[in-house]
Amino acid sequence: MILLVSSMAFWMYVLAHMDISKAYPMLSFNYVIVMIVSRMLFKEPITINRLMGMTLIVCGIIFISLS
Amino acid sequence: MKNEFIKQFAYLSSRRIGFIYSLGSILLVSFAQILLKYSTLNITHFDFSVLHNQDFIIAFLFAGGFYLASILLWMQALSRLPLNIAYPLLSLSYPLVYIIAASVNYFGEEFSPQRNIGVVLITLGVIIGSRK
């Protein structure tokens, strides 16, 4: 709960300083972090589809950050 | 035979309702984001003074209400749709927010080729990544 509230506060700060059309898609980095952490903590497998999806997401974020 | 048919029909229509619920949920969560952005438009720096800013509070509370409604709809959707269909649908929210923000002049944001490519890649990435 504390984490959620602080995430919200950070997010409001980001929104106040950045285009939402740029910032919102970057939230999808969440998926990458969840995949890596669930691999480390819970030993969940990283499948080929996951890996491809995460690669696409990272490429997408790089493209957006270039704009 | 007739019973089977009715069961099949009930299953399909419950899935269709689940589909509609999930689309509604995605719309609501996207509008909530847009409202949050709207609430920050007139704020130059963030501190506790925003709590006295009535416009901010109103937009923020509306966004919260949208979020809550979106979560309730999402739970309804999940009880009717398999997760491997419902989850990729969530990624539609990225292009949706982008399109709304870039097309409403009020936000002062615009479409750009890099952003187009980026948003498409991210949406595809979430869809592919959510398959087994």
N, CA and C atoms of all chains as a GROMACS GRO file, in nm:
protein
  597
    1MET      N    1   0.083  -0.121   0.000
    1MET     CA    2   0.000   0.000   0.000
    1MET      C    3   0.086   0.126   0.000
    2ILE      N    4   0.189   0.125   0.087
    2ILE     CA    5   0.282   0.239   0.090
    2ILE      C    6   0.350   0.253  -0.046
    3LEU      N    7   0.388   0.139  -0.103
    3LEU     CA    8   0.454   0.142  -0.234
    3LEU      C    9   0.361   0.198  -0.340
    4LEU      N   10   0.233   0.157  -0.334
    4LEU     CA   11   0.138   0.205  -0.433
    4LEU      C   12   0.119   0.356  -0.424
    5VAL      N   13   0.108   0.405  -0.297
    5VAL     CA   14   0.087   0.548  -0.280
    5VAL      C   15   0.209   0.626  -0.329
    6SER      N   16   0.330   0.576  -0.298
    6SER     CA   17   0.448   0.651  -0.342
    6SER      C   18   0.462   0.642  -0.493
    7SER      N   19   0.421   0.528  -0.551
    7SER     CA   20   0.423   0.518  -0.696
    7SER      C   21   0.331   0.622  -0.758
    8MET      N   22   0.215   0.641  -0.695
    8MET     CA   23   0.120   0.741  -0.743
    8MET      C   24   0.179   0.882  -0.734
    9ALA      N   25   0.246   0.908  -0.620
    9ALA     CA   26   0.305   1.042  -0.603
    9ALA      C   27   0.412   1.068  -0.709
   10PHE      N   28   0.497   0.968  -0.731
   10PHE     CA   29   0.599   0.981  -0.835
   10PHE      C   30   0.536   1.004  -0.972
   11TRP      N   31   0.430   0.929  -0.996
   11TRP     CA   32   0.365   0.936  -1.126
   11TRP      C   33   0.306   1.075  -1.150
   12MET      N   34   0.245   1.133  -1.046
   12MET     CA   35   0.191   1.269  -1.060
   12MET      C   36   0.303   1.367  -1.091
   13TYR      N   37   0.417   1.344  -1.026
   13TYR     CA   38   0.532   1.431  -1.049
   13TYR      C   39   0.578   1.420  -1.195
   14VAL      N   40   0.584   1.296  -1.243
   14VAL     CA   41   0.624   1.273  -1.383
   14VAL      C   42   0.526   1.342  -1.478
   15LEU      N   43   0.396   1.323  -1.451
   15LEU     CA   44   0.294   1.381  -1.540
   15LEU      C   45   0.304   1.534  -1.546
   16ALA      N   46   0.342   1.593  -1.432
   16ALA     CA   47   0.350   1.738  -1.429
   16ALA      C   48   0.467   1.789  -1.512
   17HIS      N   49   0.565   1.704  -1.536
   17HIS     CA   50   0.686   1.751  -1.604
   17HIS      C   51   0.708   1.692  -1.742
   18MET      N   52   0.622   1.600  -1.785
   18MET     CA   53   0.652   1.527  -1.907
   18MET      C   54   0.525   1.506  -1.987
   19ASP      N   55   0.537   1.494  -2.120
   19ASP     CA   56   0.421   1.460  -2.203
   19ASP      C   57   0.367   1.324  -2.161
   20ILE      N   58   0.233   1.316  -2.148
   20ILE     CA   59   0.179   1.184  -2.110
   20ILE      C   60   0.189   1.088  -2.228
   21SER      N   61   0.188   1.142  -2.351
   21SER     CA   62   0.199   1.051  -2.466
   21SER      C   63   0.336   0.986  -2.471
   22LYS      N   64   0.431   1.044  -2.395
   22LYS     CA   65   0.564   0.986  -2.389
   22LYS      C   66   0.578   0.900  -2.263
   23ALA      N   67   0.525   0.951  -2.153
   23ALA     CA   68   0.547   0.885  -2.025
   23ALA      C   69   0.464   0.757  -2.010
   24TYR      N   70   0.339   0.762  -2.056
   24TYR     CA   71   0.250   0.648  -2.029
   24TYR      C   72   0.299   0.518  -2.093
   25PRO      N   73   0.338   0.521  -2.222
   25PRO     CA   74   0.387   0.394  -2.280
   25PRO      C   75   0.511   0.342  -2.207
   26MET      N   76   0.586   0.434  -2.146
   26MET     CA   77   0.707   0.389  -2.076
   26MET      C   78   0.674   0.309  -1.950
   27LEU      N   79   0.551   0.323  -1.902
   27LEU     CA   80   0.508   0.242  -1.787
   27LEU      C   81   0.520   0.094  -1.817
   28SER      N   82   0.518   0.059  -1.947
   28SER     CA   83   0.521  -0.083  -1.983
   28SER      C   84   0.654  -0.146  -1.944
   29PHE      N   85   0.753  -0.066  -1.904
   29PHE     CA   86   0.880  -0.122  -1.858
   29PHE      C   87   0.856  -0.209  -1.734
   30ASN      N   88   0.746  -0.177  -1.666
   30ASN     CA   89   0.695  -0.259  -1.557
   30ASN      C   90   0.698  -0.410  -1.588
   31TYR      N   91   0.654  -0.445  -1.711
   31TYR     CA   92   0.650  -0.587  -1.750
   31TYR      C   93   0.789  -0.648  -1.747
   32VAL      N   94   0.887  -0.570  -1.795
   32VAL     CA   95   1.024  -0.620  -1.800
   32VAL      C   96   1.076  -0.644  -1.659
   33ILE      N   97   1.050  -0.544  -1.571
   33ILE     CA   98   1.098  -0.557  -1.434
   33ILE      C   99   1.034  -0.677  -1.366
   34VAL      N  100   0.901  -0.692  -1.386
   34VAL     CA  101   0.831  -0.804  -1.322
   34VAL      C  102   0.890  -0.937  -1.371
   35MET      N  103   0.920  -0.944  -1.501
   35MET     CA  104   0.974  -1.070  -1.553
   35MET      C  105   1.109  -1.101  -1.488
   36ILE      N  106   1.195  -1.001  -1.479
   36ILE     CA  107   1.329  -1.025  -1.424
   36ILE      C  108   1.321  -1.059  -1.276
   37VAL      N  109   1.239  -0.985  -1.202
   37VAL     CA  110   1.230  -1.010  -1.058
   37VAL      C  111   1.166  -1.146  -1.030
   38SER      N  112   1.064  -1.183  -1.111
   38SER     CA  113   1.000  -1.312  -1.083
   38SER      C  114   1.094  -1.427  -1.120
   39ARG      N  115   1.186  -1.400  -1.212
   39ARG     CA  116   1.289  -1.499  -1.242
   39ARG      C  117   1.384  -1.512  -1.123
   40MET      N  118   1.423  -1.399  -1.066
   40MET     CA  119   1.522  -1.403  -0.959
   40MET      C  120   1.463  -1.455  -0.828
   41LEU      N  121   1.342  -1.407  -0.796
   41LEU     CA  122   1.286  -1.442  -0.665
   41LEU      C  123   1.211  -1.576  -0.667
   42PHE      N  124   1.134  -1.598  -0.773
   42PHE     CA  125   1.048  -1.717  -0.772
   42PHE      C  126   1.090  -1.821  -0.874
   43LYS      N  127   1.204  -1.798  -0.938
   43LYS     CA  128   1.257  -1.893  -1.036
   43LYS      C  129   1.155  -1.925  -1.146
   44GLU      N  130   1.076  -1.825  -1.182
   44GLU     CA  131   0.981  -1.848  -1.292
   44GLU      C  132   1.058  -1.849  -1.424
   45PRO      N  133   1.020  -1.940  -1.513
   45PRO     CA  134   1.094  -1.952  -1.640
   45PRO      C  135   1.069  -1.831  -1.730
   46ILE      N  136   1.172  -1.797  -1.808
   46ILE     CA  137   1.156  -1.693  -1.910
   46ILE      C  138   1.142  -1.764  -2.044
   47THR      N  139   1.020  -1.763  -2.097
   47THR     CA  140   0.996  -1.835  -2.223
   47THR      C  141   1.038  -1.750  -2.341
   48ILE      N  142   1.045  -1.815  -2.457
   48ILE     CA  143   1.083  -1.745  -2.580
   48ILE      C  144   0.986  -1.630  -2.609
   49ASN      N  145   0.854  -1.656  -2.593
   49ASN     CA  146   0.756  -1.550  -2.617
   49ASN      C  147   0.777  -1.431  -2.524
   50ARG      N  148   0.800  -1.464  -2.395
   50ARG     CA  149   0.826  -1.356  -2.300
   50ARG      C  150   0.943  -1.272  -2.346
   51LEU      N  151   1.051  -1.343  -2.381
   51LEU     CA  152   1.174  -1.275  -2.418
   51LEU      C  153   1.151  -1.185  -2.539
   52MET      N  154   1.078  -1.239  -2.639
   52MET     CA  155   1.051  -1.158  -2.759
   52MET      C  156   0.968  -1.036  -2.723
   53GLY      N  157   0.863  -1.061  -2.641
   53GLY     CA  158   0.777  -0.950  -2.601
   53GLY      C  159   0.854  -0.841  -2.529
   54MET      N  160   0.940  -0.885  -2.435
   54MET     CA  161   1.017  -0.787  -2.357
   54MET      C  162   1.114  -0.710  -2.446
   55THR      N  163   1.173  -0.781  -2.544
   55THR     CA  164   1.264  -0.713  -2.637
   55THR      C  165   1.188  -0.605  -2.714
   56LEU      N  166   1.068  -0.640  -2.762
   56LEU     CA  167   0.987  -0.542  -2.834
   56LEU      C  168   0.956  -0.421  -2.745
   57ILE      N  169   0.919  -0.449  -2.619
   57ILE     CA  170   0.886  -0.339  -2.527
   57ILE      C  171   1.005  -0.246  -2.509
   58VAL      N  172   1.123  -0.307  -2.487
   58VAL     CA  173   1.242  -0.224  -2.466
   58VAL      C  174   1.272  -0.142  -2.591
   59CYS      N  175   1.261  -0.204  -2.710
   59CYS     CA  176   1.283  -0.130  -2.835
   59CYS      C  177   1.183  -0.014  -2.844
   60GLY      N  178   1.056  -0.043  -2.811
   60GLY     CA  179   0.953   0.059  -2.818
   60GLY      C  180   0.986   0.177  -2.727
   61ILE      N  181   1.033   0.147  -2.606
   61ILE     CA  182   1.065   0.254  -2.511
   61ILE      C  183   1.182   0.337  -2.564
   62ILE      N  184   1.280   0.268  -2.626
   62ILE     CA  185   1.394   0.342  -2.682
   62ILE      C  186   1.345   0.438  -2.790
   63PHE      N  187   1.256   0.387  -2.878
   63PHE     CA  188   1.202   0.474  -2.984
   63PHE      C  189   1.133   0.595  -2.925
   64ILE      N  190   1.049   0.570  -2.823
   64ILE     CA  191   0.974   0.682  -2.765
   64ILE      C  192   1.067   0.783  -2.700
   65SER      N  193   1.174   0.732  -2.636
   65SER     CA  194   1.263   0.826  -2.568
   65SER      C  195   1.340   0.909  -2.670
   66LEU      N  196   1.350   0.861  -2.794
   66LEU     CA  197   1.419   0.938  -2.898
   66LEU      C  198   1.336   1.056  -2.946
   67SER      N  199   1.204   1.052  -2.921
   67SER     CA  200   1.118   1.156  -2.982
   67SER      C  201   1.124   1.286  -2.903
   68MET      N  202  -2.940  -3.257  -2.629
   68MET     CA  203  -2.901  -3.182  -2.749
   68MET      C  204  -2.936  -3.034  -2.732
   69LYS      N  205  -3.062  -3.010  -2.698
   69LYS     CA  206  -3.105  -2.872  -2.682
   69LYS      C  207  -3.032  -2.807  -2.562
   70ASN      N  208  -3.016  -2.890  -2.458
   70ASN     CA  209  -2.947  -2.843  -2.339
   70ASN      C  210  -2.804  -2.801  -2.370
   71GLU      N  211  -2.738  -2.886  -2.450
   71GLU     CA  212  -2.601  -2.859  -2.491
   71GLU      C  213  -2.593  -2.724  -2.562
   72PHE      N  214  -2.691  -2.704  -2.648
   72PHE     CA  215  -2.694  -2.581  -2.727
   72PHE      C  216  -2.707  -2.459  -2.637
   73ILE      N  217  -2.798  -2.474  -2.540
   73ILE     CA  218  -2.819  -2.360  -2.448
   73ILE      C  219  -2.694  -2.332  -2.367
   74LYS      N  220  -2.626  -2.439  -2.324
   74LYS     CA  221  -2.502  -2.422  -2.248
   74LYS      C  222  -2.397  -2.350  -2.330
   75GLN      N  223  -2.385  -2.394  -2.454
   75GLN     CA  224  -2.287  -2.335  -2.544
   75GLN      C  225  -2.317  -2.186  -2.565
   76PHE      N  226  -2.446  -2.161  -2.583
   76PHE     CA  227  -2.488  -2.023  -2.606
   76PHE      C  228  -2.459  -1.936  -2.484
   77ALA      N  229  -2.489  -1.992  -2.366
   77ALA     CA  230  -2.465  -1.916  -2.243
   77ALA      C  231  -2.316  -1.887  -2.228
   78TYR      N  232  -2.233  -1.986  -2.262
   78TYR     CA  233  -2.089  -1.969  -2.251
   78TYR      C  234  -2.042  -1.857  -2.343
   79LEU      N  235  -2.088  -1.862  -2.469
   79LEU     CA  236  -2.045  -1.762  -2.567
   79LEU      C  237  -2.093  -1.623  -2.528
   80SER      N  238  -2.217  -1.612  -2.482
   80SER     CA  239  -2.265  -1.478  -2.451
   80SER      C  240  -2.198  -1.426  -2.325
   81SER      N  241  -2.161  -1.514  -2.233
   81SER     CA  242  -2.093  -1.465  -2.114
   81SER      C  243  -1.953  -1.416  -2.152
   82ARG      N  244  -1.892  -1.482  -2.252
   82ARG     CA  245  -1.762  -1.435  -2.300
   82ARG      C  246  -1.775  -1.299  -2.367
   83ARG      N  247  -1.885  -1.284  -2.442
   83ARG     CA  248  -1.904  -1.156  -2.510
   83ARG      C  249  -1.920  -1.044  -2.408
   84ILE      N  250  -1.997  -1.074  -2.302
   84ILE     CA  251  -2.013  -0.973  -2.197
   84ILE      C  252  -1.879  -0.943  -2.131
   85GLY      N  253  -1.800  -1.049  -2.109
   85GLY     CA  254  -1.667  -1.030  -2.051
   85GLY      C  255  -1.581  -0.939  -2.138
   86PHE      N  256  -1.594  -0.959  -2.267
   86PHE     CA  257  -1.520  -0.878  -2.364
   86PHE      C  258  -1.559  -0.731  -2.352
   87ILE      N  259  -1.690  -0.708  -2.345
   87ILE     CA  260  -1.739  -0.571  -2.334
   87ILE      C  261  -1.692  -0.509  -2.202
   88TYR      N  262  -1.700  -0.588  -2.093
   88TYR     CA  263  -1.652  -0.538  -1.964
   88TYR      C  264  -1.506  -0.498  -1.972
   89SER      N  265  -1.424  -0.584  -2.035
   89SER     CA  266  -1.281  -0.555  -2.035
   89SER      C  267  -1.253  -0.432  -2.121
   90LEU      N  268  -1.323  -0.416  -2.232
   90LEU     CA  269  -1.304  -0.295  -2.313
   90LEU      C  270  -1.344  -0.171  -2.233
   91GLY      N  271  -1.457  -0.183  -2.160
   91GLY     CA  272  -1.500  -0.070  -2.076
   91GLY      C  273  -1.395  -0.036  -1.972
   92SER      N  274  -1.337  -0.141  -1.913
   92SER     CA  275  -1.235  -0.121  -1.811
   92SER      C  276  -1.113  -0.050  -1.869
   93ILE      N  277  -1.074  -0.091  -1.990
   93ILE     CA  278  -0.957  -0.030  -2.055
   93ILE      C  279  -0.984   0.117  -2.088
   94LEU      N  280  -1.106   0.145  -2.138
   94LEU     CA  281  -1.144   0.284  -2.165
   94LEU      C  282  -1.135   0.369  -2.038
   95LEU      N  283  -1.190   0.314  -1.929
   95LEU     CA  284  -1.192   0.390  -1.804
   95LEU      C  285  -1.051   0.418  -1.752
   96VAL      N  286  -0.965   0.316  -1.760
   96VAL     CA  287  -0.831   0.335  -1.706
   96VAL      C  288  -0.754   0.436  -1.792
   97SER      N  289  -0.783   0.438  -1.921
   97SER     CA  290  -0.716   0.534  -2.009
   97SER      C  291  -0.766   0.676  -1.980
   98PHE      N  292  -0.896   0.690  -1.962
   98PHE     CA  293  -0.949   0.822  -1.931
   98PHE      C  294  -0.898   0.870  -1.794
   99ALA      N  295  -0.880   0.776  -1.703
   99ALA     CA  296  -0.826   0.813  -1.572
   99ALA      C  297  -0.688   0.874  -1.588
  100GLN      N  298  -0.605   0.814  -1.674
  100GLN     CA  299  -0.471   0.870  -1.697
  100GLN      C  300  -0.479   1.009  -1.758
  101ILE      N  301  -0.568   1.023  -1.856
  101ILE     CA  302  -0.583   1.153  -1.921
  101ILE      C  303  -0.627   1.259  -1.819
  102LEU      N  304  -0.718   1.219  -1.731
  102LEU     CA  305  -0.764   1.312  -1.626
  102LEU      C  306  -0.650   1.349  -1.532
  103LEU      N  307  -0.566   1.251  -1.498
  103LEU     CA  308  -0.452   1.280  -1.410
  103LEU      C  309  -0.361   1.383  -1.475
  104LYS      N  310  -0.337   1.361  -1.606
  104LYS     CA  311  -0.253   1.458  -1.678
  104LYS      C  312  -0.319   1.596  -1.676
  105TYR      N  313  -0.449   1.595  -1.701
  105TYR     CA  314  -0.524   1.721  -1.701
  105TYR      C  315  -0.509   1.791  -1.565
  106SER      N  316  -0.514   1.711  -1.459
  106SER     CA  317  -0.509   1.771  -1.325
  106SER      C  318  -0.374   1.838  -1.300
  107THR      N  319  -0.269   1.793  -1.368
  107THR     CA  320  -0.137   1.851  -1.341
  107THR      C  321  -0.105   1.968  -1.433
  108LEU      N  322  -0.194   1.997  -1.529
  108LEU     CA  323  -0.159   2.095  -1.632
  108LEU      C  324  -0.127   2.233  -1.576
  109ASN      N  325  -0.201   2.274  -1.473
  109ASN     CA  326  -0.180   2.410  -1.422
  109ASN      C  327  -0.087   2.414  -1.302
  110ILE      N  328  -0.017   2.303  -1.282
  110ILE     CA  329   0.069   2.298  -1.164
  110ILE      C  330   0.214   2.307  -1.207
  111THR      N  331   0.285   2.406  -1.153
  111THR     CA  332   0.423   2.422  -1.196
  111THR      C  333   0.518   2.341  -1.109
  112HIS      N  334   0.495   2.340  -0.980
  112HIS     CA  335   0.578   2.253  -0.898
  112HIS      C  336   0.493   2.183  -0.792
  113PHE      N  337   0.536   2.062  -0.761
  113PHE     CA  338   0.456   1.977  -0.676
  113PHE      C  339   0.496   1.990  -0.530
  114ASP      N  340   0.406   2.036  -0.447
  114ASP     CA  341   0.426   2.026  -0.303
  114ASP      C  342   0.286   2.023  -0.240
  115PHE      N  343   0.278   2.045  -0.111
  115PHE     CA  344   0.148   2.027  -0.046
  115PHE      C  345   0.048   2.136  -0.083
  116SER      N  346   0.095   2.241  -0.151
  116SER     CA  347   0.001   2.348  -0.190
  116SER      C  348  -0.103   2.296  -0.289
  117VAL      N  349  -0.074   2.183  -0.358
  117VAL     CA  350  -0.173   2.132  -0.454
  117VAL      C  351  -0.302   2.092  -0.382
  118LEU      N  352  -0.290   2.065  -0.251
  118LEU     CA  353  -0.410   2.023  -0.177
  118LEU      C  354  -0.509   2.138  -0.163
  119HIS      N  355  -0.464   2.261  -0.187
  119HIS     CA  356  -0.556   2.375  -0.182
  119HIS      C  357  -0.607   2.412  -0.320
  120ASN      N  358  -0.557   2.344  -0.422
  120ASN     CA  359  -0.596   2.374  -0.559
  120ASN      C  360  -0.721   2.294  -0.595
  121GLN      N  361  -0.835   2.367  -0.600
  121GLN     CA  362  -0.961   2.295  -0.615
  121GLN      C  363  -0.971   2.219  -0.748
  122ASP      N  364  -0.925   2.283  -0.857
  122ASP     CA  365  -0.932   2.217  -0.988
  122ASP      C  366  -0.855   2.085  -0.986
  123PHE      N  367  -0.736   2.092  -0.922
  123PHE     CA  368  -0.654   1.972  -0.914
  123PHE      C  369  -0.728   1.860  -0.839
  124ILE      N  370  -0.781   1.896  -0.723
  124ILE     CA  371  -0.846   1.796  -0.638
  124ILE      C  372  -0.964   1.731  -0.710
  125ILE      N  373  -1.044   1.815  -0.778
  125ILE     CA  374  -1.162   1.761  -0.846
  125ILE      C  375  -1.122   1.662  -0.957
  126ALA      N  376  -1.027   1.704  -1.042
  126ALA     CA  377  -0.983   1.615  -1.150
  126ALA      C  378  -0.922   1.487  -1.093
  127PHE      N  379  -0.844   1.504  -0.984
  127PHE     CA  380  -0.778   1.389  -0.923
  127PHE      C  381  -0.880   1.290  -0.867
  128LEU      N  382  -0.982   1.343  -0.801
  128LEU     CA  383  -1.085   1.253  -0.744
  128LEU      C  384  -1.163   1.182  -0.853
  129PHE      N  385  -1.193   1.254  -0.962
  129PHE     CA  386  -1.262   1.190  -1.073
  129PHE      C  387  -1.177   1.077  -1.131
  130ALA      N  388  -1.048   1.105  -1.146
  130ALA     CA  389  -0.958   1.002  -1.198
  130ALA      C  390  -0.960   0.879  -1.107
  131GLY      N  391  -0.959   0.906  -0.974
  131GLY     CA  392  -0.965   0.795  -0.878
  131GLY      C  393  -1.093   0.714  -0.895
  132GLY      N  394  -1.205   0.784  -0.915
  132GLY     CA  395  -1.332   0.715  -0.936
  132GLY      C  396  -1.329   0.629  -1.061
  133PHE      N  397  -1.269   0.683  -1.168
  133PHE     CA  398  -1.257   0.606  -1.293
  133PHE      C  399  -1.175   0.480  -1.268
  134TYR      N  400  -1.065   0.497  -1.191
  134TYR     CA  401  -0.980   0.383  -1.160
  134TYR      C  402  -1.058   0.274  -1.090
  135LEU      N  403  -1.131   0.317  -0.987
  135LEU     CA  404  -1.207   0.221  -0.907
  135LEU      C  405  -1.307   0.147  -0.996
  136ALA      N  406  -1.381   0.223  -1.079
  136ALA     CA  407  -1.479   0.161  -1.168
  136ALA      C  408  -1.409   0.066  -1.265
  137SER      N  409  -1.292   0.107  -1.311
  137SER     CA  410  -1.218   0.024  -1.404
  137SER      C  411  -1.178  -0.110  -1.340
  138ILE      N  412  -1.134  -0.104  -1.214
  138ILE     CA  413  -1.095  -0.227  -1.144
  138ILE      C  414  -1.215  -0.319  -1.125
  139LEU      N  415  -1.330  -0.259  -1.088
  139LEU     CA  416  -1.450  -0.342  -1.069
  139LEU      C  417  -1.490  -0.410  -1.200
  140LEU      N  418  -1.488  -0.333  -1.310
  140LEU     CA  419  -1.522  -0.391  -1.440
  140LEU      C  420  -1.422  -0.500  -1.478
  141TRP      N  421  -1.295  -0.475  -1.446
  141TRP     CA  422  -1.191  -0.571  -1.481
  141TRP      C  423  -1.213  -0.704  -1.410
  142MET      N  424  -1.255  -0.696  -1.283
  142MET     CA  425  -1.280  -0.820  -1.210
  142MET      C  426  -1.398  -0.895  -1.270
  143GLN      N  427  -1.500  -0.819  -1.312
  143GLN     CA  428  -1.613  -0.883  -1.381
  143GLN      C  429  -1.566  -0.949  -1.511
  144ALA      N  430  -1.479  -0.878  -1.582
  144ALA     CA  431  -1.430  -0.931  -1.709
  144ALA      C  432  -1.350  -1.059  -1.688
  145LEU      N  433  -1.266  -1.059  -1.583
  145LEU     CA  434  -1.180  -1.175  -1.559
  145LEU      C  435  -1.260  -1.298  -1.521
  146SER      N  436  -1.377  -1.277  -1.462
  146SER     CA  437  -1.456  -1.393  -1.424
  146SER      C  438  -1.526  -1.454  -1.547
  147ARG      N  439  -1.522  -1.385  -1.660
  147ARG     CA  440  -1.588  -1.436  -1.781
  147ARG      C  441  -1.493  -1.468  -1.894
  148LEU      N  442  -1.373  -1.412  -1.889
  148LEU     CA  443  -1.279  -1.432  -1.999
  148LEU      C  444  -1.156  -1.506  -1.947
  149PRO      N  445  -1.098  -1.594  -2.030
  149PRO     CA  446  -0.970  -1.653  -1.990
  149PRO      C  447  -0.862  -1.545  -1.986
  150LEU      N  448  -0.767  -1.562  -1.893
  150LEU     CA  449  -0.666  -1.459  -1.871
  150LEU      C  450  -0.581  -1.434  -1.996
  151ASN      N  451  -0.560  -1.540  -2.077
  151ASN     CA  452  -0.473  -1.520  -2.193
  151ASN      C  453  -0.540  -1.439  -2.303
  152ILE      N  454  -0.670  -1.414  -2.290
  152ILE     CA  455  -0.737  -1.323  -2.382
  152ILE      C  456  -0.749  -1.185  -2.317
  153ALA      N  457  -0.783  -1.184  -2.188
  153ALA     CA  458  -0.807  -1.056  -2.121
  153ALA      C  459  -0.679  -0.975  -2.108
  154TYR      N  460  -0.569  -1.042  -2.074
  154TYR     CA  461  -0.448  -0.968  -2.041
  154TYR      C  462  -0.391  -0.890  -2.159
  155PRO      N  463  -0.376  -0.952  -2.279
  155PRO     CA  464  -0.325  -0.875  -2.392
  155PRO      C  465  -0.412  -0.755  -2.427
  156LEU      N  466  -0.543  -0.765  -2.398
  156LEU     CA  467  -0.633  -0.653  -2.427
  156LEU      C  468  -0.590  -0.526  -2.353
  157LEU      N  469  -0.533  -0.547  -2.232
  157LEU     CA  470  -0.490  -0.433  -2.151
  157LEU      C  471  -0.393  -0.344  -2.226
  158SER      N  472  -0.314  -0.403  -2.315
  158SER     CA  473  -0.211  -0.325  -2.383
  158SER      C  474  -0.272  -0.223  -2.477
  159LEU      N  475  -0.403  -0.237  -2.507
  159LEU     CA  476  -0.469  -0.139  -2.593
  159LEU      C  477  -0.470  -0.001  -2.528
  160SER      N  478  -0.454   0.000  -2.396
  160SER     CA  479  -0.457   0.126  -2.325
  160SER      C  480  -0.340   0.218  -2.366
  161TYR      N  481  -0.226   0.160  -2.405
  161TYR     CA  482  -0.110   0.244  -2.443
  161TYR      C  483  -0.140   0.327  -2.568
  162PRO      N  484  -0.179   0.264  -2.681
  162PRO     CA  485  -0.212   0.347  -2.796
  162PRO      C  486  -0.330   0.441  -2.768
  163LEU      N  487  -0.425   0.395  -2.689
  163LEU     CA  488  -0.543   0.478  -2.661
  163LEU      C  489  -0.504   0.610  -2.593
  164VAL      N  490  -0.425   0.599  -2.486
  164VAL     CA  491  -0.383   0.720  -2.415
  164VAL      C  492  -0.299   0.809  -2.506
  165TYR      N  493  -0.211   0.746  -2.583
  165TYR     CA  494  -0.125   0.822  -2.675
  165TYR      C  495  -0.210   0.898  -2.776
  166ILE      N  496  -0.306   0.830  -2.837
  166ILE     CA  497  -0.388   0.893  -2.940
  166ILE      C  498  -0.470   1.007  -2.882
  167ILE      N  499  -0.530   0.982  -2.765
  167ILE     CA  500  -0.611   1.089  -2.704
  167ILE      C  501  -0.522   1.210  -2.671
  168ALA      N  502  -0.409   1.183  -2.604
  168ALA     CA  503  -0.324   1.294  -2.560
  168ALA      C  504  -0.270   1.372  -2.680
  169ALA      N  505  -0.234   1.300  -2.786
  169ALA     CA  506  -0.172   1.369  -2.899
  169ALA      C  507  -0.275   1.441  -2.986
  170SER      N  508  -0.400   1.395  -2.983
  170SER     CA  509  -0.496   1.458  -3.072
  170SER      C  510  -0.574   1.572  -3.006
  171VAL      N  511  -0.575   1.574  -2.872
  171VAL     CA  512  -0.642   1.688  -2.807
  171VAL      C  513  -0.542   1.802  -2.793
  172ASN      N  514  -0.566   1.912  -2.863
  172ASN     CA  515  -0.471   2.022  -2.868
  172ASN      C  516  -0.440   2.077  -2.729
  173TYR      N  517  -0.538   2.071  -2.643
  173TYR     CA  518  -0.529   2.130  -2.511
  173TYR      C  519  -0.405   2.082  -2.435
  174PHE      N  520  -0.364   1.956  -2.460
  174PHE     CA  521  -0.250   1.901  -2.388
  174PHE      C  522  -0.117   1.947  -2.447
  175GLY      N  523  -0.122   2.003  -2.570
  175GLY     CA  524   0.001   2.050  -2.631
  175GLY      C  525   0.100   1.940  -2.663
  176GLU      N  526   0.051   1.821  -2.691
  176GLU     CA  527   0.139   1.711  -2.729
  176GLU      C  528   0.111   1.674  -2.874
  177GLU      N  529   0.203   1.606  -2.937
  177GLU     CA  530   0.178   1.575  -3.077
  177GLU      C  531   0.225   1.435  -3.116
  178PHE      N  532   0.171   1.390  -3.231
  178PHE     CA  533   0.215   1.262  -3.286
  178PHE      C  534   0.355   1.279  -3.342
  179SER      N  535   0.435   1.174  -3.332
  179SER     CA  536   0.563   1.177  -3.401
  179SER      C  537   0.593   1.035  -3.449
  180PRO      N  538   0.670   1.021  -3.557
  180PRO     CA  539   0.698   0.887  -3.610
  180PRO      C  540   0.761   0.796  -3.505
  181GLN      N  541   0.858   0.852  -3.428
  181GLN     CA  542   0.923   0.767  -3.327
  181GLN      C  543   0.822   0.717  -3.225
  182ARG      N  544   0.733   0.806  -3.184
  182ARG     CA  545   0.634   0.764  -3.084
  182ARG      C  546   0.538   0.661  -3.142
  183ASN      N  547   0.498   0.683  -3.269
  183ASN     CA  548   0.410   0.584  -3.333
  183ASN      C  549   0.474   0.446  -3.329
  184ILE      N  550   0.600   0.440  -3.377
  184ILE     CA  551   0.669   0.311  -3.381
  184ILE      C  552   0.681   0.254  -3.240
  185GLY      N  553   0.722   0.340  -3.146
  185GLY     CA  554   0.741   0.293  -3.009
  185GLY      C  555   0.615   0.234  -2.950
  186VAL      N  556   0.502   0.304  -2.968
  186VAL     CA  557   0.376   0.257  -2.909
  186VAL      C  558   0.333   0.125  -2.973
  187VAL      N  559   0.351   0.113  -3.106
  187VAL     CA  560   0.315  -0.013  -3.173
  187VAL      C  561   0.402  -0.127  -3.121
  188LEU      N  562   0.533  -0.102  -3.108
  188LEU     CA  563   0.624  -0.206  -3.058
  188LEU      C  564   0.584  -0.250  -2.918
  189ILE      N  565   0.552  -0.152  -2.832
  189ILE     CA  566   0.518  -0.185  -2.694
  189ILE      C  567   0.389  -0.268  -2.689
  190THR      N  568   0.290  -0.226  -2.768
  190THR     CA  569   0.163  -0.300  -2.769
  190THR      C  570   0.186  -0.444  -2.815
  191LEU      N  571   0.261  -0.459  -2.925
  191LEU     CA  572   0.292  -0.593  -2.974
  191LEU      C  573   0.369  -0.672  -2.868
  192GLY      N  574   0.464  -0.604  -2.803
  192GLY     CA  575   0.546  -0.670  -2.702
  192GLY      C  576   0.462  -0.725  -2.588
  193VAL      N  577   0.366  -0.646  -2.542
  193VAL     CA  578   0.280  -0.693  -2.432
  193VAL      C  579   0.197  -0.812  -2.480
  194ILE      N  580   0.145  -0.803  -2.603
  194ILE     CA  581   0.060  -0.912  -2.655
  194ILE      C  582   0.141  -1.041  -2.668
  195ILE      N  583   0.260  -1.029  -2.728
  195ILE     CA  584   0.342  -1.150  -2.746
  195ILE      C  585   0.392  -1.202  -2.612
  196GLY      N  586   0.435  -1.109  -2.524
  196GLY     CA  587   0.489  -1.150  -2.396
  196GLY      C  588   0.387  -1.217  -2.307
  197SER      N  589   0.258  -1.191  -2.330
  197SER     CA  590   0.158  -1.249  -2.241
  197SER      C  591   0.116  -1.388  -2.289
  198ARG      N  592   0.171  -1.432  -2.405
  198ARG     CA  593   0.147  -1.571  -2.445
  198ARG      C  594   0.249  -1.659  -2.376
  199LYS      N  595   0.213  -1.786  -2.360
  199LYS     CA  596   0.303  -1.876  -2.286
  199LYS      C  597   0.436  -1.899  -2.356
   0.00000   0.00000   0.00000
